[in-house]
Amino acid sequence: MENRIDKYLWAVRVYKTRAKATEACRKGRVMIGEMSVRPSRTIRPGDVIAVRKMPVIYSYRVIEPIQKRVGAKLVDQYVEDVTPKEELDKLNMQDDFFVKRERGSGRPTKKERRQLDRIKGVK
């Protein structure tokens, strides 16, 4: 029984499709240890997989390899999320970066742009 990393990432719902999991491996976004892995890489229990989905690098520990996709409630039996809190905090920082505007309000006027720049501290 072959336990490919692309099948595993798809089966535990890290990626929506196996094709996306395979593509991520090929582009070097999936790593075990410090090395990028190919889609055909075999996984074993205890492996720590790092998945780069910008801006966060998620980390998962393999509990048990599986072949078939399982329901979301059963995923915890096969994988453990060991992503450091500092990485997850990057998602919250991203929300603070953008200024919220009313939908349909169009582009900011020159006056509004100056006010936004003053708020952000940009000269």
GUMAR-922929 format. One record per residue: residue number from 1; residue in one letter; chain; y, x, z of N, C-alpha, C in turn. Coordinates in pm, 1 decimal. Layout:
residues N
[NUM; "A"; "A"; [Y; X; Z]; [Y; X; Z]; [Y; X; Z]]
...
***
This chain:
residues 123
[1; "M"; "A"; [-118.7; 84.5; 0.0]; [0.0; 0.0; 0.0]; [124.7; 88.8; 0.0]]
[2; "E"; "A"; [203.7; 76.9; -102.6]; [322.0; 160.3; -120.7]; [442.7; 93.6; -54.7]]
[3; "N"; "A"; [515.9; 167.4; 27.2]; [632.4; 115.8; 98.4]; [759.0; 181.3; 43.8]]
[4; "R"; "A"; [806.8; 131.7; -69.9]; [925.8; 187.2; -133.6]; [1051.1; 145.8; -57.5]]
[5; "I"; "A"; [1150.7; 235.1; -55.7]; [1271.8; 206.8; 18.3]; [1353.2; 94.4; -46.3]]
[6; "D"; "A"; [1353.6; 86.4; -179.7]; [1429.6; -21.8; -243.8]; [1369.0; -158.1; -211.2]]
[7; "K"; "A"; [1237.9; -167.6; -210.5]; [1172.4; -294.5; -174.1]; [1200.1; -329.1; -28.5]]
[8; "Y"; "A"; [1197.5; -227.9; 57.0]; [1219.1; -250.7; 199.4]; [1360.8; -302.1; 226.1]]
[9; "L"; "A"; [1462.0; -239.2; 165.2]; [1600.6; -281.3; 186.2]; [1623.7; -423.2; 136.7]]
[10; "W"; "A"; [1555.2; -460.3; 30.8]; [1563.8; -597.4; -19.2]; [1490.1; -692.8; 75.2]]
[11; "A"; "A"; [1371.8; -651.7; 122.5]; [1288.5; -739.2; 206.0]; [1353.5; -769.0; 340.5]]
[12; "V"; "A"; [1427.0; -673.2; 396.5]; [1490.7; -697.1; 525.9]; [1636.2; -742.6; 510.1]]
[13; "R"; "A"; [1672.3; -780.8; 390.0]; [1799.5; -846.3; 360.1]; [1923.2; -758.4; 377.6]]
[14; "V"; "A"; [1908.4; -627.8; 352.3]; [2025.4; -540.7; 348.8]; [2097.7; -563.3; 216.1]]
[15; "Y"; "A"; [2019.9; -582.4; 108.8]; [2074.5; -614.5; -23.3]; [2019.7; -748.5; -69.1]]
[16; "K"; "A"; [2100.9; -819.1; -148.0]; [2063.2; -951.7; -195.0]; [1950.9; -949.9; -297.3]]
[17; "T"; "A"; [1949.5; -848.6; -381.5]; [1844.7; -838.5; -483.2]; [1785.0; -699.3; -480.1]]
[18; "R"; "A"; [1663.5; -687.9; -530.3]; [1599.1; -557.4; -535.2]; [1672.1; -466.6; -634.6]]
[19; "A"; "A"; [1724.5; -525.6; -740.6]; [1798.6; -446.7; -839.4]; [1920.7; -380.4; -775.5]]
[20; "K"; "A"; [1990.9; -450.5; -685.3]; [2106.9; -392.3; -617.5]; [2063.7; -282.0; -522.2]]
[21; "A"; "A"; [1950.0; -299.6; -457.0]; [1897.0; -195.7; -368.3]; [1860.9; -71.3; -448.7]]
[22; "T"; "A"; [1798.1; -90.3; -562.4]; [1760.5; 21.5; -649.3]; [1885.1; 93.8; -700.2]]
[23; "E"; "A"; [1984.8; 18.0; -741.1]; [2109.4; 76.9; -791.4]; [2179.6; 157.6; -682.8]]
[24; "A"; "A"; [2181.7; 106.3; -560.5]; [2244.6; 178.7; -449.4]; [2173.8; 311.9; -423.9]]
[25; "C"; "A"; [2041.7; 312.0; -433.2]; [1965.9; 436.5; -415.6]; [2001.5; 535.9; -525.4]]
[26; "R"; "A"; [2008.6; 489.6; -647.2]; [2039.1; 578.1; -760.2]; [2179.6; 636.6; -752.2]]
[27; "K"; "A"; [2272.9; 559.3; -696.1]; [2411.3; 606.0; -685.7]; [2435.3; 691.4; -561.7]]
[28; "G"; "A"; [2330.4; 714.4; -482.0]; [2343.4; 800.6; -365.1]; [2401.7; 732.6; -243.6]]
[29; "R"; "A"; [2395.9; 601.6; -236.1]; [2451.7; 527.1; -122.8]; [2351.1; 505.0; -10.9]]
[30; "V"; "A"; [2225.3; 541.2; -34.8]; [2120.1; 525.6; 65.8]; [2068.3; 664.1; 101.4]]
[31; "M"; "A"; [2065.7; 692.2; 233.1]; [2024.3; 824.8; 278.1]; [1926.2; 813.0; 394.1]]
[32; "I"; "A"; [1834.6; 906.2; 398.5]; [1748.5; 922.9; 515.1]; [1777.4; 1064.1; 563.8]]
[33; "G"; "A"; [1821.7; 1073.9; 687.9]; [1870.7; 1202.4; 736.4]; [2002.8; 1230.3; 667.5]]
[34; "E"; "A"; [2015.4; 1346.3; 610.7]; [2138.1; 1384.0; 539.2]; [2119.8; 1381.9; 388.5]]
[35; "M"; "A"; [2001.7; 1339.7; 341.5]; [1972.2; 1346.9; 198.6]; [1970.4; 1210.0; 133.3]]
[36; "S"; "A"; [2029.7; 1200.8; 14.2]; [2019.3; 1078.7; -65.7]; [1875.1; 1062.4; -110.6]]
[37; "V"; "A"; [1832.2; 938.3; -121.2]; [1693.1; 914.8; -158.7]; [1684.9; 838.0; -289.1]]
[38; "R"; "A"; [1572.9; 854.5; -356.8]; [1546.2; 779.6; -479.5]; [1483.3; 646.5; -441.4]]
[39; "P"; "A"; [1488.2; 547.9; -530.3]; [1432.5; 415.9; -499.5]; [1283.5; 418.9; -466.6]]
[40; "S"; "A"; [1211.6; 516.7; -516.3]; [1067.3; 522.2; -495.9]; [1028.9; 591.8; -365.8]]
[41; "R"; "A"; [1125.6; 637.2; -288.2]; [1097.3; 709.3; -162.7]; [1016.6; 620.8; -68.7]]
[42; "T"; "A"; [910.2; 675.9; -12.5]; [825.1; 603.9; 81.6]; [887.5; 609.3; 220.6]]
[43; "I"; "A"; [884.5; 496.7; 290.7]; [938.7; 491.7; 426.0]; [826.0; 482.1; 527.2]]
[44; "R"; "A"; [856.7; 527.4; 647.9]; [759.7; 524.4; 757.7]; [827.6; 465.8; 881.4]]
[45; "P"; "A"; [750.9; 413.6; 975.0]; [812.2; 366.0; 1100.3]; [887.1; 480.2; 1168.9]]
[46; "G"; "A"; [1006.5; 449.5; 1218.8]; [1088.5; 549.8; 1286.1]; [1194.5; 612.5; 1198.4]]
[47; "D"; "A"; [1184.2; 598.3; 1066.1]; [1287.2; 651.6; 976.5]; [1420.3; 582.2; 1005.0]]
[48; "V"; "A"; [1528.4; 659.2; 1000.6]; [1662.3; 601.3; 1014.4]; [1727.7; 607.7; 876.9]]
[49; "I"; "A"; [1762.3; 490.1; 825.9]; [1820.3; 477.2; 692.4]; [1970.3; 452.2; 706.0]]
[50; "A"; "A"; [2051.6; 531.7; 637.1]; [2196.8; 512.8; 634.4]; [2233.2; 450.4; 500.7]]
[51; "V"; "A"; [2303.5; 337.2; 504.9]; [2344.2; 265.1; 384.3]; [2496.2; 259.6; 381.4]]
[52; "R"; "A"; [2556.2; 318.2; 276.4]; [2702.3; 321.1; 264.1]; [2749.1; 199.8; 185.5]]
[53; "K"; "A"; [2812.2; 107.4; 256.4]; [2879.8; -7.0; 194.6]; [3023.5; 2.9; 242.6]]
[54; "M"; "A"; [3109.7; 49.7; 154.0]; [3245.4; 84.2; 194.2]; [3312.6; -31.8; 265.3]]
[55; "P"; "A"; [3384.7; -7.0; 370.8]; [3421.2; 120.8; 430.6]; [3324.8; 167.2; 540.5]]
[56; "V"; "A"; [3213.8; 96.9; 560.1]; [3123.6; 123.4; 672.2]; [2994.3; 189.9; 624.2]]
[57; "I"; "A"; [2940.8; 278.6; 706.9]; [2808.2; 335.4; 682.3]; [2714.9; 274.0; 786.8]]
[58; "Y"; "A"; [2630.7; 181.0; 742.4]; [2537.5; 112.8; 831.1]; [2413.9; 199.6; 852.5]]
[59; "S"; "A"; [2355.6; 191.1; 971.6]; [2233.8; 265.6; 1003.3]; [2126.5; 168.9; 1050.2]]
[60; "Y"; "A"; [2006.6; 186.3; 997.4]; [1893.8; 99.9; 1032.0]; [1772.6; 185.2; 1066.0]]
[61; "R"; "A"; [1700.4; 146.7; 1171.8]; [1576.0; 215.0; 1207.8]; [1459.6; 127.5; 1163.3]]
[62; "V"; "A"; [1365.2; 187.8; 1091.7]; [1247.6; 116.2; 1042.4]; [1151.7; 95.4; 1159.4]]
[63; "I"; "A"; [1120.1; -29.0; 1188.9]; [1021.5; -59.5; 1292.5]; [883.1; -69.1; 1229.4]]
[64; "E"; "A"; [877.7; -145.7; 1120.9]; [751.0; -160.9; 1049.6]; [780.3; -185.0; 901.4]]
[65; "P"; "A"; [721.5; -106.9; 811.3]; [743.2; -128.0; 667.3]; [682.7; -260.7; 621.8]]
[66; "I"; "A"; [751.5; -328.8; 530.1]; [699.4; -452.9; 472.5]; [720.9; -450.5; 322.8]]
[67; "Q"; "A"; [647.5; -535.1; 253.0]; [655.3; -544.8; 107.7]; [728.2; -670.2; 62.7]]
[68; "K"; "A"; [702.1; -781.1; 131.2]; [756.5; -909.4; 87.1]; [878.5; -947.3; 168.9]]
[69; "R"; "A"; [971.0; -1015.0; 104.7]; [1093.4; -1059.8; 170.8]; [1058.5; -1161.6; 278.4]]
[70; "V"; "A"; [1124.3; -1150.4; 393.1]; [1097.3; -1240.4; 503.4]; [1222.2; -1320.1; 536.8]]
[71; "G"; "A"; [1203.7; -1426.7; 612.6]; [1315.4; -1509.4; 654.7]; [1409.3; -1431.3; 744.9]]
[72; "A"; "A"; [1533.4; -1473.8; 749.4]; [1635.2; -1401.6; 826.1]; [1598.9; -1392.3; 974.3]]
[73; "K"; "A"; [1531.3; -1491.9; 1027.1]; [1494.1; -1490.8; 1168.9]; [1386.1; -1387.2; 1198.8]]
[74; "L"; "A"; [1306.3; -1348.9; 1100.3]; [1196.9; -1255.0; 1120.9]; [1235.4; -1108.8; 1094.8]]
[75; "V"; "A"; [1354.4; -1085.7; 1044.5]; [1396.8; -950.3; 1007.1]; [1394.9; -856.0; 1126.7]]
[76; "D"; "A"; [1429.0; -904.7; 1245.5]; [1436.1; -819.9; 1364.7]; [1302.1; -755.9; 1400.7]]
[77; "Q"; "A"; [1192.7; -810.3; 1351.6]; [1060.4; -753.0; 1377.7]; [1036.2; -626.8; 1294.9]]
[78; "Y"; "A"; [1111.8; -608.6; 1188.3]; [1086.4; -500.6; 1093.4]; [1194.3; -393.1; 1089.0]]
[79; "V"; "A"; [1315.3; -426.7; 1133.3]; [1427.2; -331.8; 1125.8]; [1517.4; -349.8; 1247.4]]
[80; "E"; "A"; [1575.3; -237.8; 1291.8]; [1669.4; -240.3; 1403.8]; [1801.7; -182.9; 1355.3]]
[81; "D"; "A"; [1909.8; -256.4; 1379.2]; [2042.0; -209.5; 1339.0]; [2092.9; -112.3; 1445.0]]
[82; "V"; "A"; [2111.0; 13.7; 1408.3]; [2157.4; 116.3; 1501.6]; [2293.2; 171.8; 1457.8]]
[83; "T"; "A"; [2372.8; 89.1; 1392.1]; [2504.5; 130.2; 1344.5]; [2595.7; 156.4; 1464.0]]
[84; "P"; "A"; [2660.9; 274.1; 1469.8]; [2752.3; 302.6; 1581.3]; [2870.0; 204.9; 1583.2]]
[85; "K"; "A"; [2921.5; 177.1; 1702.0]; [3032.3; 82.6; 1718.0]; [3157.0; 129.4; 1642.7]]
[86; "E"; "A"; [3175.8; 262.2; 1635.3]; [3293.9; 315.7; 1565.1]; [3293.3; 274.0; 1418.1]]
[87; "E"; "A"; [3174.5; 269.7; 1357.6]; [3164.4; 229.4; 1217.0]; [3198.0; 81.2; 1201.1]]
[88; "L"; "A"; [3150.1; -1.4; 1292.6]; [3177.0; -145.2; 1284.5]; [3324.7; -175.8; 1309.5]]
[89; "D"; "A"; [3390.8; -91.1; 1388.1]; [3533.6; -110.5; 1413.5]; [3616.6; -92.6; 1287.3]]
[90; "K"; "A"; [3564.0; -19.6; 1189.7]; [3635.3; -0.9; 1062.6]; [3657.0; -134.5; 991.8]]
[91; "L"; "A"; [3565.7; -230.3; 1010.5]; [3581.7; -362.0; 948.1]; [3701.1; -434.7; 1006.8]]
[92; "N"; "A"; [3723.0; -423.1; 1137.9]; [3836.6; -489.0; 1201.5]; [3967.8; -422.9; 1162.9]]
[93; "M"; "A"; [3967.8; -290.5; 1147.3]; [4089.4; -219.6; 1107.6]; [4132.1; -259.1; 967.6]]
[94; "Q"; "A"; [4037.3; -291.1; 883.1]; [4070.0; -327.7; 745.8]; [4151.5; -456.8; 742.5]]
[95; "D"; "A"; [4123.6; -550.1; 834.3]; [4198.3; -675.2; 839.1]; [4343.3; -651.9; 876.6]]
[96; "D"; "A"; [4370.2; -552.8; 961.6]; [4506.3; -524.6; 1005.0]; [4589.6; -459.9; 894.8]]
[97; "F"; "A"; [4524.7; -401.1; 797.0]; [4594.8; -328.2; 691.8]; [4669.3; -421.4; 597.0]]
[98; "F"; "A"; [4613.8; -538.4; 569.3]; [4672.7; -630.1; 472.8]; [4760.4; -733.1; 541.5]]
[99; "V"; "A"; [4872.3; -767.0; 476.7]; [4961.6; -869.9; 526.9]; [4918.8; -1002.3; 466.0]]
[100; "K"; "A"; [4903.8; -1101.9; 550.9]; [4860.7; -1234.5; 503.5]; [4979.5; -1307.6; 441.2]]
[101; "R"; "A"; [4953.7; -1369.4; 326.8]; [5056.7; -1449.4; 260.3]; [4999.2; -1585.8; 228.6]]
[102; "E"; "A"; [5085.4; -1683.6; 222.7]; [5043.3; -1819.0; 188.1]; [4982.1; -1820.7; 49.3]]
[103; "R"; "A"; [4874.9; -1893.7; 34.5]; [4811.0; -1905.3; -95.5]; [4903.8; -1981.6; -190.5]]
[104; "G"; "A"; [4923.4; -1926.7; -307.9]; [5008.5; -1991.0; -407.8]; [5154.8; -1955.9; -393.4]]
[105; "S"; "A"; [5189.2; -1866.1; -301.9]; [5330.3; -1832.7; -283.4]; [5379.9; -1730.4; -385.5]]
[106; "G"; "A"; [5288.9; -1676.3; -464.9]; [5327.8; -1583.1; -570.3]; [5355.9; -1444.5; -516.5]]
[107; "R"; "A"; [5410.7; -1362.0; -603.2]; [5443.0; -1224.6; -564.6]; [5563.7; -1224.9; -472.0]]
[108; "P"; "A"; [5573.2; -1125.6; -383.5]; [5690.2; -1119.7; -295.8]; [5815.2; -1084.2; -376.0]]
[109; "T"; "A"; [5927.4; -1140.8; -332.4]; [6054.8; -1107.1; -395.1]; [6095.7; -968.6; -348.0]]
[110; "K"; "A"; [6202.4; -915.9; -406.2]; [6249.4; -783.2; -369.0]; [6287.5; -779.3; -220.7]]
[111; "K"; "A"; [6350.4; -885.8; -173.3]; [6391.7; -894.8; -32.9]; [6268.8; -898.6; 58.7]]
[112; "E"; "A"; [6168.8; -979.2; 20.0]; [6046.0; -987.8; 100.2]; [5972.0; -854.4; 101.5]]
[113; "R"; "A"; [5972.1; -784.2; -10.1]; [5905.4; -654.4; -18.5]; [5969.6; -554.5; 78.0]]
[114; "R"; "A"; [6104.2; -555.0; 83.7]; [6173.5; -464.6; 176.5]; [6136.9; -496.9; 321.4]]
[115; "Q"; "A"; [6129.4; -626.3; 353.6]; [6092.3; -666.4; 489.5]; [5949.4; -621.8; 522.0]]
[116; "L"; "A"; [5858.2; -638.0; 427.4]; [5719.4; -595.6; 448.9]; [5710.8; -445.0; 469.3]]
[117; "D"; "A"; [5788.8; -370.0; 389.9]; [5789.2; -224.5; 403.1]; [5842.9; -181.7; 539.8]]
[118; "R"; "A"; [5946.3; -252.9; 590.3]; [6000.4; -221.1; 723.4]; [5895.1; -247.4; 830.9]]
[119; "I"; "A"; [5821.2; -356.3; 818.7]; [5717.0; -390.2; 916.7]; [5607.3; -285.0; 917.3]]
[120; "K"; "A"; [5567.8; -240.6; 799.2]; [5462.0; -140.1; 788.2]; [5509.5; 0.5; 822.3]]
[121; "G"; "A"; [5641.7; 21.0; 822.4]; [5694.9; 154.4; 850.7]; [5698.6; 243.4; 729.0]]
[122; "V"; "A"; [5698.5; 183.4; 609.0]; [5702.6; 259.0; 483.3]; [5847.9; 271.2; 440.2]]
[123; "K"; "A"; [5887.0; 390.8; 395.1]; [6024.9; 408.4; 348.1]; [6039.5; 374.3; 205.1]]
***
